[in-house]
Each structure stands twice: as structure tokens, then as C-alpha cells.
Amino acid sequence: MATPDYEHAESWALREDAVEGKDADLFYIHPTTFRSDQWNQDMSDPQAREWVDVSVTTRQASAFADCCRRFMPRYRQASSRAFVERDGEGRRAYDLAYQDVRTAFRAFIAHHSRGRPFILAGHSQGALHGLRLIREEISGTPLMKRLVVAYLPGVGMPLGGLPSDLPPCAEPESTGCIASWNSFTPDADTGSYVSRSVRDYGIEGRDPTLLCVNPLSFSLARPEAGFDSSSGALPGPAAGGALPPLVPGAVAARCEGGVLRVTVRPGLSVEQLPGGNLHMNDIAFFWADIAANARLRVVAWRQQHGDRYE
């Protein structure tokens, strides 16, 4: 299985070098698109690459097109099997995937971002790798000054497992903070999800409460927001070509017990997993809200730091 070379454009799903009109950069880590009995994706696998292009680039990373130059590496992602069998070979599969993400991030910092402010974002497997990047590559380093925000939905993150210098995003314009959420229907039984998240990602003796920042308000003081706060959701399922029209007022949401309970207006096409899990919609439900918030935080970072990069 060939190791990706991030000097080459083919190792990136997105690599936007033009800086005009872009006040920050985005490093985006895509979620699992490789459903297989194998442990890691071969970089040349056509179906996984197409899913990244059609679903992730078009429907997820597109939310950051206005604020940022976008960089999204292809990597030897852990397969769907590795998620189910996370011990042993599954853990090693995630470690291999992370090694690629880390190499790509270091290339991004050294050769592309070059001192500019950046947003770190990812979904699901991508969020898990993003949190590890924060712990191992960003926290406690000068890069913290350049981190506008980390958007890492789709993984249950216990508060006690977060680095001390990366607080939850308390307000919509906060910078140097992390926002995460996990979408479920209002009546879903989330007990096993919460307990597994604490077991897998928590630290014994520290706060096991899962981080939930409502993406309709992006305020810890407003854990609940109604349909009037929903700027525009993307209907599903994913398809090729241009984005479908956004649907305003499509969802209401509240943080409860560490998960995001989402109520969907009738008529919005939604992808749903068993047990009321709305994981596939963590970005799509809140596409316009995320886009607007990313712009707001970049402006806030600029107001705090000006044009001087450190």
C-alpha cells in the first residue's frame, strides 16, 4: 500500500493556493468513505476517492469556501471494519491513518499556510484525527495562536479529555476554541453511545460529560435553538454536481446529555442510521450556520491579531 506524498497535488482532495480574498486557511479531515473488510484504504481506491469528492468536498468542506483557502488531504483512512473492531488491528488501522493526517498537516503548516491563521475541521473519523492533532501537534505550541477554531463534530468528546488550552467555544465569536456535536433524533436512546464515547475517548478521573455546542447558536449559554435559528440545511442524500438549494428553517436542536437532539421539519430529505442516529447530517443540517460562523470567527481573529502573524 503506497504511502501518500503530500508534495504532490494528487495526494490532496483540495489544495487551494491562491490567497486573494481569503483571510484564513482550512485544514479539513474527511470522514470514513471506505467500507471494506480491509483495514485501511489503498490511496488509489476509486470508490472511496469518489465519495470524498462527491460527498465531503461538495457537501462538507464547501461550507468554508467563503472564509478560507481549503486544504483536505487524502489519506489511508481506517475502514468501516476498523470502526467496529477498534481494538488490535482496528486500533493500528487508525494509527496508520493518523500518521498520514499528521504528515499532511505538517506539510500544510510548512509549505502552504506559512504563518496564516487556520481553522481545523473534520467529521467523524476526521474529527477523531483532528482531536489527536490538537493534542500532539497544536496544544502548547505557537500554533495555538494561529488556530481560529476547531470544528470537530461526529465524535463524542468528553470534556476531561480536551487539552487545557483548548476550551469549548462559549460564544459565536470565540476563537482558539473547539466546537463539537453529535446529532440524534429527539427520542433516540443515546445511553450506549455516550458510555462508549466516555470509555474510548475519556480520561479516568476527569469530567466525562460530552462536549455539545449547538451549531444553531454556537453559544454554551443557548443550548436550545428553534427553527427560526436555522439559516439553511442541505437536503440529502449526497449527489454529484452542484449543491442543492438550501432549506432555511429546516431544523431545531438542543444539547441534552452531551448529544444534540435534532427535530427536522417534515419534507426535508434526511439520511438516518439505526437507533435515531443522524450522524450523516452533522454538517448538512447546519451548513449555512457553520459557513456564517466560520466567517464570523475569522473576522474576530483578525480583530484580535490584525495582519501580524506569529
C-alpha positions as CSV (number, residue, x, y, z in Angstrom):
1,M,0.0,0.0,0.0
2,A,1.7,3.2,-1.2
3,T,2.4,6.0,1.3
4,P,0.9,9.3,0.1
5,D,3.4,12.1,-0.8
6,Y,2.0,15.4,0.1
7,E,4.4,17.3,-2.1
8,H,2.2,16.1,-5.0
9,A,-1.2,17.6,-5.7
10,E,-2.8,14.1,-6.3
11,S,-2.4,13.4,-2.6
12,W,-4.9,16.2,-1.8
13,A,-8.6,16.3,-2.5
14,L,-8.4,20.1,-2.0
15,R,-5.3,22.3,-2.2
16,E,-6.1,25.9,-2.9
17,D,-3.0,28.1,-3.1
18,A,-4.5,31.5,-4.2
19,V,-4.8,33.8,-1.2
20,E,-6.8,36.7,-2.7
21,G,-10.0,37.3,-0.7
22,K,-9.2,34.5,1.8
23,D,-8.3,35.7,5.3
24,A,-7.6,32.3,6.7
25,D,-6.9,28.7,5.8
26,L,-8.8,25.5,6.4
27,F,-7.3,22.1,7.1
28,Y,-10.2,19.6,6.7
29,I,-10.0,15.9,7.6
30,H,-12.6,13.8,5.8
31,P,-14.7,11.1,7.5
32,T,-14.8,7.4,6.6
33,T,-15.6,6.8,3.0
34,F,-14.0,3.3,2.8
35,R,-16.5,0.5,3.5
36,S,-14.4,-2.7,3.4
37,D,-13.2,-5.8,5.3
38,Q,-9.7,-4.5,4.8
39,W,-8.2,-2.3,7.5
40,N,-7.0,0.8,5.5
41,Q,-7.9,2.3,2.2
42,D,-5.5,2.0,-0.7
43,M,-4.9,5.6,-1.9
44,S,-6.0,4.5,-5.4
45,D,-9.3,3.0,-4.4
46,P,-11.7,4.7,-6.9
47,Q,-15.0,4.4,-4.9
48,A,-13.5,5.9,-1.7
49,R,-11.9,8.7,-3.6
50,E,-15.2,9.5,-5.4
51,W,-17.1,9.5,-2.2
52,V,-14.7,12.1,-0.8
53,D,-15.1,14.2,-3.9
54,V,-18.9,14.0,-4.2
55,S,-20.0,13.9,-0.6
56,V,-17.2,15.5,1.5
57,T,-15.8,18.2,-0.8
58,T,-19.2,19.2,-2.2
59,R,-21.3,18.9,0.9
60,Q,-19.0,19.5,3.9
61,A,-15.8,21.4,3.0
62,S,-17.9,23.7,0.8
63,A,-19.2,25.4,3.9
64,F,-15.8,27.0,4.4
65,A,-15.3,28.2,0.8
66,D,-16.0,31.9,1.6
67,C,-13.7,32.3,4.6
68,C,-10.8,30.2,3.7
69,R,-8.3,28.6,1.3
70,R,-9.2,24.9,1.7
71,F,-6.8,22.0,2.2
72,M,-8.1,18.5,2.5
73,P,-5.6,15.6,2.3
74,R,-6.4,12.1,1.0
75,Y,-5.1,9.5,3.4
76,R,-5.0,5.8,4.1
77,Q,-8.2,6.1,6.2
78,A,-9.3,3.3,8.6
79,S,-12.1,1.3,7.1
80,S,-15.6,0.8,8.4
81,R,-14.4,-2.5,9.8
82,A,-11.8,-0.7,11.9
83,F,-14.5,1.4,13.5
84,V,-16.4,-1.7,14.6
85,E,-13.3,-3.7,15.7
86,R,-11.4,-0.8,17.3
87,D,-9.0,-3.0,19.4
88,G,-6.0,-4.7,18.0
89,E,-5.8,-4.4,14.2
90,G,-8.5,-1.8,14.2
91,R,-6.5,0.5,16.5
92,R,-3.5,0.0,14.3
93,A,-5.5,1.0,11.3
94,Y,-6.5,4.3,13.0
95,D,-2.9,4.9,13.9
96,L,-1.8,4.4,10.3
97,A,-4.5,6.8,9.1
98,Y,-3.4,9.3,11.7
99,Q,0.2,9.1,10.6
100,D,-0.9,10.2,7.1
101,V,-3.0,13.0,8.5
102,R,-0.2,14.3,10.7
103,T,2.3,14.2,7.7
104,A,-0.2,16.2,5.6
105,F,-0.8,18.7,8.5
106,R,2.9,19.3,8.8
107,A,3.2,19.8,5.1
108,F,0.2,22.2,5.2
109,I,1.9,24.2,8.0
110,A,5.4,24.2,6.5
111,H,4.6,24.8,2.8
112,H,1.1,26.3,2.4
113,S,-0.3,28.1,5.5
114,R,3.1,29.8,6.3
115,G,2.0,31.7,9.3
116,R,-1.6,32.4,8.4
117,P,-4.5,31.8,10.8
118,F,-6.2,28.5,10.2
119,I,-9.4,26.6,11.0
120,L,-9.1,22.9,11.8
121,A,-12.2,20.9,10.9
122,G,-13.2,17.3,10.4
123,H,-16.1,14.9,10.8
124,S,-16.4,11.5,12.4
125,Q,-13.1,9.7,11.8
126,G,-11.8,13.1,10.6
127,A,-12.8,14.6,14.0
128,L,-11.0,11.9,15.9
129,H,-7.8,12.5,14.0
130,G,-8.3,16.3,14.4
131,L,-8.5,15.9,18.2
132,R,-5.3,13.9,18.2
133,L,-3.6,16.6,16.0
134,I,-4.6,19.2,18.6
135,R,-3.2,17.1,21.5
136,E,0.1,16.2,19.7
137,E,0.8,19.0,17.2
138,I,-1.0,22.1,18.3
139,S,-1.7,22.3,22.0
140,G,1.1,24.0,23.9
141,T,2.8,25.2,20.7
142,P,2.9,28.6,18.9
143,L,0.3,27.1,16.5
144,M,-2.4,27.7,19.2
145,K,-2.1,31.5,18.5
146,R,-3.0,30.8,14.8
147,L,-5.9,28.4,15.5
148,V,-9.1,30.3,14.8
149,V,-11.4,27.5,15.8
150,A,-11.7,23.7,15.7
151,Y,-15.0,22.3,14.3
152,L,-14.9,18.5,15.1
153,P,-18.4,17.1,15.1
154,G,-19.3,13.4,14.8
155,V,-17.2,12.0,17.7
156,G,-18.3,12.1,21.4
157,M,-15.6,14.1,23.2
158,P,-15.5,14.1,27.0
159,L,-14.7,17.5,28.4
160,G,-12.0,15.9,30.6
161,G,-10.1,14.7,27.5
162,L,-9.7,18.1,26.0
163,P,-6.3,20.0,26.3
164,S,-6.4,22.7,28.9
165,D,-5.6,25.4,26.4
166,L,-8.5,24.5,24.1
167,P,-11.7,25.4,25.8
168,P,-15.2,24.7,24.4
169,C,-16.5,27.6,22.2
170,A,-18.6,29.6,24.7
171,E,-19.8,32.3,22.2
172,P,-20.3,32.5,18.4
173,E,-17.2,34.8,18.0
174,S,-14.9,33.0,20.4
175,T,-11.5,31.9,18.9
176,G,-8.9,29.4,19.9
177,C,-11.7,27.0,21.0
178,I,-13.4,23.8,20.0
179,A,-17.0,23.1,18.8
180,S,-18.3,19.6,18.6
181,W,-21.8,17.9,18.4
182,N,-23.4,14.6,17.5
183,S,-26.9,14.6,16.0
184,F,-29.7,12.3,17.1
185,T,-33.5,12.3,16.9
186,P,-35.3,13.7,19.9
187,D,-36.4,10.3,21.2
188,A,-33.2,8.3,20.4
189,D,-31.7,6.2,23.2
190,T,-28.2,7.5,23.4
191,G,-27.0,5.7,26.5
192,S,-24.7,3.2,24.8
193,Y,-23.3,5.9,22.5
194,V,-22.4,8.2,25.5
195,S,-20.9,5.4,27.6
196,R,-18.8,4.1,24.7
197,S,-17.6,7.6,23.9
198,V,-16.5,8.1,27.6
199,R,-14.8,4.7,27.6
200,D,-13.0,5.2,24.3
201,Y,-12.0,8.9,24.5
202,G,-12.3,10.0,28.1
203,I,-9.6,10.1,30.8
204,E,-10.2,8.3,34.0
205,G,-10.9,10.7,36.9
206,R,-11.7,13.6,34.7
207,D,-15.1,15.1,33.6
208,P,-16.9,12.5,31.5
209,T,-19.5,15.0,30.2
210,L,-19.6,15.0,26.4
211,L,-19.0,18.3,24.7
212,C,-22.0,19.7,22.8
213,V,-22.0,23.1,21.2
214,N,-25.3,23.7,19.4
215,P,-24.4,24.8,15.8
216,L,-27.6,26.8,15.5
217,S,-26.5,29.1,18.3
218,F,-22.8,28.4,18.8
219,S,-23.3,29.5,22.4
220,L,-23.0,27.4,25.5
221,A,-25.5,29.8,27.1
222,R,-28.0,28.8,24.4
223,P,-28.1,25.0,24.3
224,E,-31.5,25.1,22.6
225,A,-32.4,26.9,19.4
226,G,-35.6,26.8,17.3
227,F,-36.4,26.6,13.6
228,D,-36.0,30.4,13.3
229,S,-32.3,30.0,14.1
230,S,-31.7,27.6,11.2
231,S,-30.2,29.6,8.3
232,G,-30.1,26.8,5.8
233,A,-29.8,23.0,5.7
234,L,-28.7,20.8,2.8
235,P,-31.2,18.1,1.8
236,G,-29.8,14.6,1.4
237,P,-28.7,12.2,0.2
238,A,-25.4,13.2,-1.3
239,A,-25.3,13.5,-5.1
240,G,-22.8,14.7,-7.6
241,G,-22.7,18.2,-9.2
242,A,-23.7,21.5,-7.6
243,L,-25.2,21.9,-4.1
244,P,-29.0,21.6,-4.0
245,P,-30.8,24.7,-2.7
246,L,-30.5,25.3,1.0
247,V,-33.7,24.9,3.1
248,P,-34.0,27.6,5.8
249,G,-35.8,26.9,9.0
250,A,-35.4,23.2,8.5
251,V,-34.2,22.1,11.9
252,A,-34.4,22.9,15.6
253,A,-31.8,21.5,18.0
254,R,-31.0,21.3,21.7
255,C,-28.0,19.9,23.6
256,E,-29.1,17.4,26.1
257,G,-26.9,14.9,28.0
258,G,-23.9,15.5,25.8
259,V,-25.7,14.9,22.5
260,L,-27.6,17.2,20.0
261,R,-31.3,16.4,19.8
262,V,-32.5,17.5,16.3
263,T,-36.1,18.0,15.2
264,V,-36.5,18.0,11.5
265,R,-39.4,19.7,9.7
266,P,-41.4,17.3,7.5
267,G,-40.3,17.3,3.9
268,L,-36.5,17.6,4.4
269,S,-34.8,14.6,2.9
270,V,-32.6,13.1,5.7
271,E,-30.1,10.2,5.9
272,Q,-30.7,8.3,9.1
273,L,-28.8,5.4,10.7
274,P,-30.4,2.9,13.0
275,G,-31.4,3.9,16.5
276,G,-32.2,7.5,15.6
277,N,-28.6,8.4,14.8
278,L,-28.4,11.4,12.4
279,H,-24.6,11.2,12.1
280,M,-24.7,11.6,8.3
281,N,-26.2,15.0,8.7
282,D,-23.9,16.6,11.3
283,I,-22.7,19.1,8.7
284,A,-25.6,19.1,6.3
285,F,-28.3,20.2,8.8
286,F,-26.2,23.2,9.8
287,W,-24.4,24.0,6.5
288,A,-25.3,27.7,6.3
289,D,-24.9,28.2,10.1
290,I,-21.4,26.7,10.0
291,A,-20.5,28.9,7.0
292,A,-21.6,32.1,8.7
293,N,-20.0,31.2,12.0
294,A,-16.6,30.4,10.3
295,R,-16.7,33.9,8.6
296,L,-17.5,35.5,12.0
297,R,-14.7,33.8,13.8
298,V,-12.2,34.7,11.1
299,V,-13.2,38.3,11.4
300,A,-12.9,38.1,15.2
301,W,-9.4,36.6,15.0
302,R,-8.4,39.4,12.6
303,Q,-9.7,42.0,15.0
304,Q,-7.7,40.4,17.8
305,H,-4.4,39.8,15.9
306,G,-4.5,42.2,12.9
307,D,-2.4,41.2,9.9
308,R,0.6,40.3,12.1
309,Y,1.2,36.5,12.1
310,E,3.4,34.9,14.7
